Every structure is written in C-alpha cells, then in structure tokens.
Amino acid sequence: MPVVAVRFNDDDRMLFLASVALDALAIRCDNLGRSAPLLPLQAYWTGRDNLYNLVSFESGLYLCAPPVSADHPEHILSANRRDADKWEEFRLTEFTLPEEFGYLREPLDALAPIIRSLMVDTDIAGALGHMRPDLIAPVNGLTPMLGEKRLEHYAKQLLAAPELTEIFASAFPGDIWATHGLGELHATPRPDHTLREIGPAFDPLTKAARDRVYVSLPQACVSAARRLVEPTKTACVLATARNEGIYLIEWLAYHRLLGLEQFYIYSNDNDDQSDLLLSALAEAGEIVWIRNIVADGGAAQLKAYGHAFGISPDILQYRWCLTIDLDEYFVLNPERFSSVIDYLDWQERQEVDAIALNWVFVGPTGESSWRDEPLRERFRDQLGYPPVDPHVKSFCRPQKFIYSEPHFPISAERSNIIFRDSTSALHSHQKASEHSGIYGTSLSDKPNRDYACIYHYFFKSAEEFMWKFSRNRGDYAKKSGHAGVSITKEFVENFMEFHTPRHASRNDWINRCAPDLDQEMGRLKALPGVADALETVKAAFHARVAEFKPIFAEAPGIKDAGEAGGAFLSLLGEKSSQ
C-alpha cells in the first residue's frame, strides 16, 4: 500500500501514513503496532546522506524493508529488528503531495493545529478545541509519541480547569476515560462508605492496558492525572468476590486487625445471598462495596481491576494497595513485624513501587465438609516442601499503575517501576518472563516466606472445593447458571493429592498476627443486619451444596480425573454414573 511519512516539526519525529486507497506500490505492513491512521516513529540519522533508521514507538524495534526477490516477491515493511543494517535504512525525501494523495490534504490540514497544540504548545485545551469525530483515531495514534512529562503537563491543565471535563468527554464520545475518568477525579473527595455500581458499559475495561500501551489519548491523560493525586492514608485492600459470603467476616476481621484501613470489594452475580451481607457491612462503614454488573462473556475480575486502577479515584487515597482474593490472607512474620504499617515502613527504607508476596498453600487437612469455624482453625497444614509457591500476589503504589492482573500490577510501557519481593530484594522473575513475557511477573525465581507471604486457602474441604468450582473463575469469561461449573481434571487431582498431604508443616504466624480475631468477628456480627444476613448466607450455602452434588457427579472434569474423581465424589457422598 502507499506509505507517506509526514514531518510536522523539526525534531525528526515522523508521522507514517498508510492507505489502501491506491495500488501504486503494494507494501505489506507487519508488527507496526496499533492499527491507527497515524503511526508514530522516531527517526535517527545514520550520518550519511539523507539516510535514516526508523524506530517504532510501540516496540522500540527498527523498521526493516527487505529487498524484493524471487523467493520473496512481496514488498514488506516490518518493525521487528533489534539492530540496524542496510535493510533498516530509509531515505526521507521532501515532496509536494501528489494529486493521487489529494484525499489526505483535508485531514492533514485538520490535524495540523491539533498536533501543534499537543507537540509544540503543550496545550491540551487548544487541541480539544479542534477535535472532531473523524480525527479521534489519528489523534489516539499520536499517543505513543507523548512522553510522561508532556502527559503530566496536560493532566495539570485538565485538573486545574474543571470546565474542560465536559469538553474532554464531548471531544472523545464513547471513550470511558474521557467520559468517566476525569470527572471521577474532579468529584473527589467523596464519602468512602457507600454502595456503588458499574454496569456493562464498563466491560471494555477488561482488556484495557493489559499490554502496557495506552489505548487512547484520554486514557493517557487520565493516567497522568491519577499520578498527581497525593495519598493521605497508608494501606487499603482491593478484592473481587463472588459467592464468598461464608468467609467474608473472618477475612475482613483479620485484615482490619492487621492494620489495613479500607476494603474495596467488587462483587458480581452473587447467588449465595452475600449481597445482603455486603450491603450491611457497607452501610455500617466497614467496606466500600462496588456491585459489578457483567454481561455474559465479560471477565468480572479483570473489569474490576481496570476500573479500580483506571477510573475510580478510591484507591488513590492510599500509599499502598494490596490486591488479593477472599481466600487469601496477608501474613507477617510476627517475630519481625507488628502490623502491615510496620512492614510497609520497613520496605520503604529504599525505593519501592510494588512488593511481590509468595503464596503458601494451606489445607485441606483431610476435611470433607464445611464447619462454621474460622479457616485458620480448620486448616493449618502448609503444603509442599518447602511450603512456599512461586506464584505471587502484590502490594503496589496505585498512582504508579494503570491496570492490574490478579497477581501483579501493570504500569505504562515506558514507566520506571521498582518491584521488590517480600525480603525487600528486587523481584526476580527472569525464568518465567523468558517464556511468558510480562505475565512471568506473576512467578518468582526465588520464592520466600521468611518476612511476609500470602496464605492461600485454595482447597479447603471437599464440599467447599466443589462450591468454589460451581461458578466460573473471575478472570474467565462469565457464564451463567450450571454452565459456570469450571472443575477440571487437574484441579481434582491436585485436591486429592493434598487432601492427605505427604509434605506439610505448621506454624502459628496467622494466629499471632491477629490474636483478637474472635472479638473482632464478634464486633462485625453485632453490626445492624450483619448477623441475620450471615445466617441467610449459610442457609444458601447448604442449599447450593445440595443442588450441585449430583451435577458434579456428572461433570466432565470429575469423570476425566478417573480414580481421583471417584475418590473426590466419595468425600461428597456421591457416586458417578460412569
């Protein structure tokens, strides 16, 4: 396809324009990043004639144009080279736009004042004044060229002029960050203890920034504005929950005793009546409950993280945010630290933006059925030898990140982030990252639990394990009803392996971290509406267990597990028809 490089300034930054309108020269473009009308590139002079190397802002790799040959008859332009040689050299020639490219004149003329406002005048208000709907895609395509300092300047302008919020939203209709992100920041401070709701309109947040690249100029501006928010408190928890009512009181009481100040709980599609419990706790000011309405096919957990780290200003009030689930407990070495604040102060002796905490799997200690007692009393066996898992969960400074996965937060591509482990050494994840890229961050090369860790009550009793898998996982596409059963052969085999573990150890850390757990649980249960809601949740749990036992007896994952599946059903008092 015809390719045109356009320079608007004198700083060697080019705009590469491509069109399929003409067939003069068929060039196939690979690995060039986003599919926007404008592709931002950085041009580096080779020192010879008018020859330049062109580097993709998206990947940092050189553009390459191998010569056409009998074996390779296609003209191909790719951004895929780490080093530059002859095939990575381009001659940039100034010319008058030919008539056949006349269709480019009008949009280029319309873009010129926007680009000047953004790149020369650093004036976001001026750029917004020239926006129109057909220019949204090319303007978003400019985003990789806008460094963090420039974005910060835009953010300060937007925060200083609330009247720009409406202009911003109208200039980028349909953009979640333009229509909600900036307005949310202007709405602070706001009351903590309220019930909130996010509907299916926010479902696109599920995939926002997972590749560390801003998807739009508004997202980049809002992210920069969020970095300017000064926290006034120390530590909060961000959690997602579905059908976790029977565990909520203990989990909340434990972490509050540990020193965590606020709890932001996103929940969706609860059919265990835990909405009653969440509502009562929110009304009492113990949590902030965000009801997450998710369409089928949406991933509730990832949408919640996208909202918390990209739109809502809530967690920005805190220096630190711990992102965990309701079957995970942050545990300190009580010989070293007295509280979560004590631990974070110790980590902050040196620069740190995120802290990786390794899992320690706990349970199921031979249990078949749920008992109405605290998890820490029912399950004490720490599994494995040594009892520490490479997977991590994370504390992070929420201002520094634009999204989160279940195991680690995600920063913008060119951000300088210091990620440490629980011992305050740098978080090493090189082995996993060699194979999994950024997702390798979820695994530690050197798992450690000596200072702090996450107790993961993943298995519990056989009855509770079935309950857990009677609904699909939060980071999977949502399915409703019995279609949400997500048990697999591997999970069944793992449960049976650990039901009577060969290697297990115990210590008393979790008890020493919160010695007054019973009293705190009693305080929470005494709050208006909580005790009644909890009894309703327990009754719903028993009904759900009875409903799903025969369904699990026929589940493919159970049958595929063979002998282990039969043994699991025996613990439930069921038999398979297989």
N, C-alpha and C positions, 0 to 999 in steps of 0.2 A: 504494500500500500504506500501511497506517497507520504513522506515524512518531512516535516518542516521544523527547523529549530529557530526559535524566535528569542531575541535578546531585548529585554525592556530596560535594563540598567547597564552600567559599565563595570559590573563586578564579576563577570564571567559566569554568571548563573544563566542557564538557558531554559526556555520552555520548549519542549519537544511536542509538536502537534502532529497527530496522525489522523488520516481519514480514509475511509473505504469508498469514497465517492468516485475516485479515479482509478484507472488501471494502468497508469503510465509505468509504474515500477512496482511489482508485487514483492513486498517485503513482509515476511512473517516475523512477528514480534513475540519473543518468549521471555519469561522471567522479568518482565519490566515493572512489576508491582501492580498497583491499583489500576483498574480499567477506567480511568478518568480522561476527559478530552485533553487535559494538560498533564504531561509527565515531567516533573521537576528533575533536573540533572545538575550536577556540578561539573564544570569544565576546567581541566587542568592543562595548561600549555606545556607542550613537550620540550620547548626551547628551540624548535626547528620549524621554520616557515610559519604556516598557519595551521599547524597540526595540533590537535588536542586529544586528550583522553577524557571520556565522558563517564561519570560515575553516578550510579543510581542512588538517590537519596533514601530509597526504601531499603536496599540491601547493602549498600556500601561497596558493591561489586562493579567492575568495569564493564562497559558495553563492548560487545565484540561483533564484528561483521566478517565472518569467514568468506573467502572468495568463492564464487560460483565455479563448480566443476562438473564433470560428467557424473561423478558419484553423488554430488550434492548440487543439483540444478536450481535449488530454491535460494532466493535472497533471504537471509535470516539475520535478524538483529536480536541479540540476547544480552541481558545483564547477568553474566554468570562467571566472570573471570576475576580471580584474586590478584593477578599480576597483569601488567600491560606490556604488549609487544606490538608488532606491526598491525595485526588484525584488530587491535584495540585503539588504533589511531584514526581520527576523523578530521577532515578538512572542513572548517566552517567558513562559508562564503556568504558575504552580504549580497542581497539581491532585492530587486523590486518584486513584490508579489505578483506572479504571472496571472493572467486573466482566468486560467483554469482553476486558480485558487481564490477566485473572487468571493466565493461564499464564506471565506474566512475573514474578510475585511470587517464586516459589521460586528461580529462577536469580538474580534480583536480590539476594535475601537471601543467597544463597550467595556471590555475587560481592562483596558489600559488605565483608567482612573482608579479602579479597584486595586490593581496591582501596585500602582504608585502609592496609594494610601497605605497599603499594607507593608510594602517593601521599602519605600523611601521615606514617607512621612510618619510611619508607625502610628497610624490614626485609624482605629477600628470604626469610629463613628463615621468618618469620611467614606470608608469602604462600604458600610451598611447603606449609606445614602445613595449609592449607585447600584445596589443589588437588584436583580430581577430573577424570576424563576428559572429561566433558561441558562443562567450563569452559575447556579448552585453547584453543579457537578464540576465545572472547571475551577471554581474558587476552592472547593474542597480538595481538588487535586493539587493545589498550591501548598497544602498544609505541611508536607514533609520539609519544605524549604524554610519554614518558620521556626527558628531556634527558640529555646526555652526563655531566653531573655526578652525576645520580641513578644512572645506569648504573654509573658508576665506584664509587659507594658500594656498590652491590650486588656488584660484582666483588670489591672488597676483602673483603667478608663471605664470599663464596664461597671465595676463596683462603685466607683465614685459618682456615677450618673444613673440612678435607678430608672430614669425615664428611657434609657436605652434598652431596658429589658423587653418592653413591648416591641420596639423596633427590631431588636435582635430576633424575636420569635417570628415576626411577620416576614423578615428577610429570608428565613430558613423554615418555611412551614413544613410540619411533619417531622422535623428533627427534634428528637427527645431532649437533647441537651439545650437546644435553643428555646424550646417551649417550656421546659421544666427546670433544668439545672441552674440557670442563672437566677430565676425567680425564687427558687428554694433558698439560695444563698442570701438574697435580699430579705427573705422572710425571717431570718434569724435575728435575735434569739427567739425561740418559741418554746412552749411548755413541753417538758420531757414526757410526762406521764399521760399519754393519750393513745387512743386506738387509731391506727391509720390503715390505709388500704391502697394497694397498687393493682390496677387491673390489667387485662390482656394488652392494652396499648403499650405497656412497658415490656412486653415479651421480647422485642428485639435486643434488649439489654443482655439477653442470654449469651450472645456471641460478641458483644462489644469489647474491643480491645484485647481479645484473647491472644492475638498475635503481636501485641505491644504497639500497634500502629493506630493512631487516631483515625477514625472513620470519617470525620468531618471537621471543618474549622470550628463550629460551635463546641464540639467535644473538646478540642484542644484548648479553646479559650476558657471553658468551664473548669477543666482540669487545672489550668494555670491559676484560676481564681481560687480554687479549693486549696491550692498550696499556700495561698496567702493568709488563710484562716489561722489565727493563733489559738492553740488549745488552752483551756483554762483548768482542765481536770487531768487525772492521771491515766486511768485504765478502764476500758469497757469490754464487753463481750458481744460479738456478733454471732448469732446462731440461726440455723434453719431447723424447722421441726415439722413432722407430720406424724400424727398418732403417737405422741410421746408423753401423753398426759400422766401415766402412772410413774414416770421418772422425774417429772418437772420439779416437784417440790424439793426433793433431795438435791438435785443438780443445782438449783437456784440457791438453796441454803448454803451448800458447801462453798460455792464460788463467792458468795457475798461475805462469808466468814473469812475467806482468803484475802479479801481486800478489794475485789473488783467492784466498781462503783455503779455501773449501769449495764443493763442487759437489753439488747435489741434482738428480738425474736421474730423472724419471718416464718409464718406457717401457711400451709395450703391444704385444702381438701381433707381436713380432719374429720374422720367418721368415728372417732372414739370419744366424742363429746368434749374433747380437750379445749375447744373454743370457749366453753363455759369457764374453765379454769384459767385460761389465758386472759379472758376478759376480766375476771375478778382480780387477778394479780395486777393487771394494767390499771384498773380503777383504783386500786389501793396504792398505786405509785411504785410498785416493786419492779416492773418491767415496762418496756415500750413494745407493744405488740403491733406488728405490721402484717395485716392479712393480705396474702399474696394470691390473687385470682389468676390462675394459669389455664390457658387453653390447652386442649389435648395436643400433644406433640411438643409442648414447651418444657423446658428444664427448670423446675422451680428454684432449685438451689443456686444455679448459676445466674438466673434472673435476679434473685435476691442480692447476690454479691455485686452484680452490675449496678443495681440501684443504690446499695449502701456506699459503694466506693465511687460512684459516678454522678449521682443525682442528689441523694439526701445529704444534708449537712450534719446529721446527728452525730456520727462517729468522729467528725472533725473537732468536736469539743474536747477530745481526749488525746493525750500524747501517744497512747498505745491502745491498740485494739487486738483482742485475742479472738481468732476465728476458729470455732470448734462446733461440734455437734452435741446433742444431748446425751450421747453415750460416751462422751469424752470428758475427762476431769484433769485439770491442770494440777500437777503435784510437785511440790518443792521438797528438796532435802531439808528437813527441819533442823538438822544439825548446823546448817549454814544460813538459812533464811527464815525470817519470822512471818513474812507476808509477801504478796505479789509486788507490793510497792518496794519492799526491801530488795527483792530480786531485780526489779527493773532499774532501781538506783544503782545496783552493782553492775549491771550490764552497761549502764550509761557512763561508766568511768572512761569509756572510749567511744568513738563514733560508731553508731549503730542505727540502722533503719528498719531492720527486721530480724527476728530471732526464730530459728528452727528448733522445734521441740520434738524429740523422737517419741514414737508410740511405745507403750508397754502393754501388751495384750493381757487381759485379766479374764479368768473364768474358763469354762463353765462349771468346773469343780463338781462334776457328777450330778448336777441338778437337772431334773426333768420338768418341773412345774414352777410357775411364778409363786413367790411368797411375799406377803405385804411387809417387807423389811427393807432397810437400806441396802443398796447394791454393795457398799463397802463391807457390810456384814455377811452378805450371802456369798460373795465371790472374792476370794483372797489369793488364789493361785496366779502368779505371774508366769506366763507361758514362755517356753523357749529356753535355750541355753547358749549364750546369756539371755536373760529376759528383756531384750530391747530390740525393736524392729527398725529397719532403715527408714520407713515412712515417717514424715514429719507433719506437724501442724504448726501454725505460726502466730506469733505476736508481730505487729507491724505498726509503724507510724502512718496513720491513714492518709495524712496530707501528701505523702510521697508516692502514693499508688493510685492507679486508675481502674483497677479491676482486681478480682481475686479468683483463683481456683480453690477447690476445697482444701488443698494442702499448703498453698503458698500464694502470696500477693503478687500482682503483676504491675510493673512500672512502665512508663513510656520508654520507647526504644532507646533513646539517647540519654536516659537518666543515669546518674551515677549513684548506685544503691549499695550500701554496705549491709550484707546479710551475714549474721553470725549464728553460731549454734548455741546450744544451751550452756556450754562451758565458756562462752564469750570468744572462742576462736572463730575464724571465718568459716562459714558453712561450706563444706566441701561436697560437691555433687558431680564431680567431673565424670565418673564412671557412667552414671546413668545418663548424663546430658550428652555424652558421645553418641548414644543411641536414640535418645528421646528429645533432644533439643531442650527448649525451655521447660518441658514437663519433667525433665530429670531433676529439677529443683525440688521435687517432692520426695526425693530419696537422698539419704545421707551416706557419704562414703565411710564415715566414722561414727556410727550410732553411739550415743552416750546418754545415760540417765543419772549420772552422778550428782548433778546440780538441780536439774528440773526435767520433767517429762510429761507426757500425756498418757494417763491410764485410759485404755480403750476397752470398754465393756462391750465388745462387739458380739460375743457369743451368748452369754447369759445362759438361762435354762433352755431346754429343747422347745418348750412352749413359747417362750419369748423369742427364740430364734425364728420359729415359724411366723410369729406375729410380725417380726421385723420384715420378713420377706413376703408378707401378704400384700404389701404395697410396693410399687416400683421405687427405685432409689431416686433421691432428689436431683442428682446430676444426670439422670437419664431422661429421655422424652417421656412426658406424662402419659399414663394410661389409666383409664377409669375402671372401677369395679374389679371383677375377678381377673380381668386381663392384666392387671398390675402385678400379679404374682411373679416374683423375679428370682425364685430359687434356682440355683444351678447345681450341676453335679459336683463342681469343685467346692462350692460353699458347703454342701452336705458332707463331703469327705473331710473337709477341714474341721467342721464341727465335731464329727465323730472322733477324729484324731485327738482333739483337745478335750473331749468330754472326760476322758480319763488320761490325762497327760503323762508322758514319760518323763518330761523335764519340767519342773515347776518350783518356784521359790516364793517366799513371802517376806514382807517387812511391814512395819507399822506406820509408814510415812503418811498415808492418806488420813489415818486416824489422828495423827499428831498435827497435821495441817489444819484440821477443823475439829478440835476436841469438843466444842459445844454444838455439834451438829443437831442433836436431838432437840435441844432448846430452840434453835433457830427454825427447825422444821415445825416445831410446835407453834412458834410465833406466826409463821406464814399460814398455817392451817387455821389459826384463830381469826384471820382477817375476814371481813364480811364476804360471804358467799363462797369462800375457798373450800371449806370442809364439805359442803353439800356438792359442789362441783366435783371434788375429788372422788366422792362416793359414786357419783354418776359415771365418771371415767372408769372406775374399777368395774362397775357392772357392764359397761360397754366392752371392756377388755375381755371379760369372761364370755360374753355373748359372741364376740368376734372370734375368739379361740375355738369355741364350739362350732361356729359356722365354717371355719377354714380347715379344720382337721380332715374331714372327708375330701375336701378339694386338694389338699396337699398329698393325700394318699394316691391321687391320680396325676400329680404334677410331673411333667417330663423330667425335670431336674432330679426328682426323687427316684424315678424309675431308672434313669441313666446312671445313678450312683450305685445301683446293684445292691450288694450286701450292706454297704454303708447306708443306703436309702432305707432298706428294711429295718436296720437297727435304729435309725432315727425315728421311723414310724412306731416302732415298739416303745420308744420313750414317750411317745404321744398317746399310746394306747390304741393305735390304728394299724391296719394292715393294708397292703397294696393289693389290687386285683391282678397284678402281674404274675 
